[in-house]
Amino acid sequence: MRRHLIIIAALAALTAPPAVLAAGVTSCLDYGPVVLDGRLVRQTYAGPPDYESVTKGDAPIVIWLLQLDPSVCVVDPAGRHPKEYAAREIQIELPPDEYARYRHLLGEKITVSGTLIRGGAKHDKRLVIAAPRFSRL
């Protein structure tokens, strides 16, 4: 019996995604209300028309991200989206007029509460926190 348990444990370890094993993720978040800690940063990505290179003429898309430490695992109980293993960044979605209000928090370690959703843009399938509220750590 002990031998069977060892074999089952070894198979489970082999089939788990490497990021989960390395990050030590033990439980997952569901989409919906969350409270997460991390560093608020701004990043620029290539936008239309080709979503490849700002230097080659694509429009810049500037987004805010919460960089997490440790990473998180996210599941969709309804099964609409694939499981996210060891997510290290989550996009922050604000109304355009709110960015100036929170700009002073860029680079700071903060707590963000809001609704965790899956990004819907065709070129961007990252996790998003919508309707966020911020506080400093």
Secondary structure, DSSP 8 states (H G I E B T S, - for coil): -HHHHHHHHHHHHHHS-HHHHHHT--SEEESEEEEEEEEEEEEEEE-TTTSS-TTTT--EEEEEEEEEEEEEEEE-TTSSS--EEEEEEEEEE--GGGHHHHGGGTTSEEEEEEEEEE---TT---EEEEEEEEEE-
